[in-house]
Amino acid sequence: MTQDGMLKRNGCGRWEFNDIELTSGSAVEIQIDDHWICGVIEHWHDSYYWFSRRNGIPVVLHSGIRARFPLKTERRMRNE
């Protein structure tokens, strides 16, 4: 089972959840309307965003977004 947590800014001003710091290129799923959607964290226009992998829709990161890392099998399938 994948452990999820809430996004928050750490003391360095970077985004993290479950004490794991995220950087540009980090693959992360976020929960939107009870659905987990895979995307990637990127720095864009002086802020950090999550972009959906399927169609590149941006979401501005803010504290309280539920996030988790994708399952290994899901990451492997997307890279094929």
N, C-alpha and C positions, 0 to 999 in steps of 0.2 A: 504494500500500500504506500502511496506517495503522501508525504507529510506536507500539509499546506500551512500557511501563516498569513499574517497581515503585513502589507508593505508599510515601511516607515523609513524616514531619513535617519541615518546614524550620526554620530558626532562629527564625522568628516563631511557631512552634507551629501553622502551617497545613499542610494536606495538599497534596502536589504529586507529580508524576512527570515525569521528563525535564526538570526545572527549570522546569516550568510550574505555577504556583500555582492551586489549585482554590478556588472560593468557593461559597457556597450558590447553587443553581440551575445549576451546571456539569453539562452532559450528559457522562456518562462510561460506557463499557462496562467491566465487570469480568469476569475469567475465573473461572468456577466449573465444576469438573469438565470441563475442556477445551472449554467452551462460552462464547462471548462474549454477555453479557446487558446490554442497555441500561438505564440508570437515571440518576438525578440525585443530586448531592451536596446534603445539607441539614443544617443545624444543628438539633438536636432534643435536648431534655433535657440541656443542657450538654455535648454531645458532637457529633461529626460522623458522619453515617450516609450510606450509599448506599441509595436506594430504587429498586426495580425499577419501570420504567415500566408494565409490563403489569399487575401486581397490587399494587404498593406494598410489597412485602416488604422490610423493613429489614435492612441488614448494617452492623454496627459497623465503622468503618474501622480498619485496623491496618497497620503496616508489612509490606511483602512481598506485598500483594494486587497481582496483575497487572492493569493498567488501560490503556485507550486511549480516544481520542476517537472518537465514532461517525463513520462515513463520511458525507459530505455528502448523498448520495442517501438514506441511511437516515434522517437527520434530517428531510429534506424529506418523505419518505413518511409519517413519524409525525405531521407537522404538518398533513397534509391531512385 
